[in-house]
Amino acid sequence: MSPALMGTLFVAPRDLDAVVAEVDPVVEEEEEVMEAAEEDALSVGR
């Protein structure tokens, strides 16, 4: 295997972690917004 390919293999997991770290808070925030919207809809229906 070429050294260049080895380099990409070792770099990839760290890059992936960085991407996940950036995306995770956004996803959690959207879930909270959705839950709040559902609760609002339920309270209006009562």
KOLDOLO-130822 format. One record per residue (C-alpha): residue number from 1; residue in three letters; x, y, z. Coordinates in pm, 1 decimal, decimal comma, always signed. Layout:
seq;type;east;north;up
NUM;ALA;X;Y;Z
...
//
This chain:
seq;type;east;north;up
1;MET;+0,0;+0,0;+0,0
2;SER;+139,4;+340,9;-87,3
3;PRO;+236,0;+580,5;+193,7
4;ALA;-11,0;+836,9;+59,4
5;LEU;-295,9;+590,7;+96,9
6;MET;-178,9;+497,1;+446,8
7;GLY;-186,6;+866,6;+534,9
8;THR;-547,8;+905,7;+428,0
9;LEU;-646,3;+600,1;+629,8
10;PHE;-495,2;+743,2;+946,2
11;VAL;-637,8;+1091,0;+889,3
12;ALA;-990,5;+981,8;+801,8
13;PRO;-1110,2;+876,6;+1149,9
14;ARG;-1002,0;+1206,6;+1302,8
15;ASP;-1171,9;+1400,6;+1024,4
16;LEU;-1485,3;+1195,8;+1078,0
17;ASP;-1481,6;+1272,9;+1451,6
18;ALA;-1449,0;+1642,6;+1372,6
19;VAL;-1745,3;+1628,0;+1135,7
20;VAL;-1955,4;+1438,0;+1390,4
21;ALA;-1859,7;+1688,2;+1661,6
22;GLU;-1981,2;+1973,4;+1440,9
23;VAL;-2302,9;+1803,1;+1329,9
24;ASP;-2407,9;+1649,6;+1664,3
25;PRO;-2507,5;+1971,6;+1848,0
26;VAL;-2707,8;+2086,0;+1545,9
27;VAL;-2901,6;+1758,9;+1533,5
28;GLU;-2971,8;+1769,3;+1908,4
29;GLU;-3091,5;+2128,7;+1879,5
30;GLU;-3328,8;+2036,5;+1596,6
31;GLU;-3466,2;+1745,5;+1802,9
32;GLU;-3535,8;+1981,8;+2094,4
33;VAL;-3713,4;+2224,3;+1862,0
34;MET;-3925,0;+1941,1;+1719,7
35;GLU;-4016,2;+1817,8;+2069,5
36;ALA;-4114,8;+2168,9;+2175,6
37;ALA;-4328,7;+2205,9;+1862,7
38;GLU;-4500,3;+1872,5;+1933,7
39;GLU;-4573,5;+1976,9;+2291,8
40;ASP;-4716,9;+2307,7;+2169,6
41;ALA;-4937,5;+2123,0;+1920,7
42;LEU;-5059,5;+1885,6;+2191,7
43;SER;-5136,9;+2167,3;+2435,5
44;VAL;-5334,6;+2350,5;+2165,3
45;GLY;-5536,2;+2035,0;+2096,3
46;ARG;-5648,8;+2004,4;+2459,1
//
